Amino acid sequence: MASSLRTRLSPFVGSSVITRRRFPFVGAFCVLSLGFSTLSFSSSSFKTDCAQSFSFGPLLRPKFSSKASSSGGTIKMEESSKIVPSIVVYVTVPNREAGKKLANSIVQEKLAACVNIVPGIESVYEWEGKVQSDSEELLIIKTRQSLLESLTEHVNANHEYDVPEVIAMPITGGSDKYLEWLKNSTRN
């Protein structure tokens, strides 16, 4: 079995095909995180630079706009009274059991609409003067911005760690139906 798999993969092993297949992901990441208007090329390499930008960036914005469409697609946060300013909060936990317990209590208290538990992360950090490395799980918590203080207090009171991670990032837009559900699934 292994030899037949190796035979089928042999044209790709050791060639630049693997490198070429990875490069579009780098480009996609840059486009998604920086936008078309900040991408540029120099004669020798690919880089990001605000001074030199593609002229076709503005042409693509209408297609990828985050404004509401007639089909009810995506909206900006401030455009609808059906939604509230919302955030995504990251919290790491030591294991699955601790993650499920904390996630359940957060949702039961209506401090979040949804908590994803992502297994198998490795955290490298400095603690008490030493670099540590631990296997952990990541909670991705979707909630209202106004609940961050209450959520942080809840995590601090119910977490095993002395200093639990609570990091919040704004949700600037998305599916109007999902964001409305998020609002309706959390406390005021």
Secondary structure, 3 states (H helix, E strand, C coil): CHHHHHHHHCCCCCCCHHHHHHHHHHHHHHHHHHCHHHEEECCCCEEECCCCCCCCHHHHCCCCCCCCCCCCCEEEHHHCCCCCCEEEEEEEECCHHHHHHHHHHHHHCCCCCEEEEEEEEEEEEEECCEEEEEEEEEEEEEEEHHHHHHHHHHHHHHCCCCCCCCEEEEECEEEHHHHHHHHHCCCC
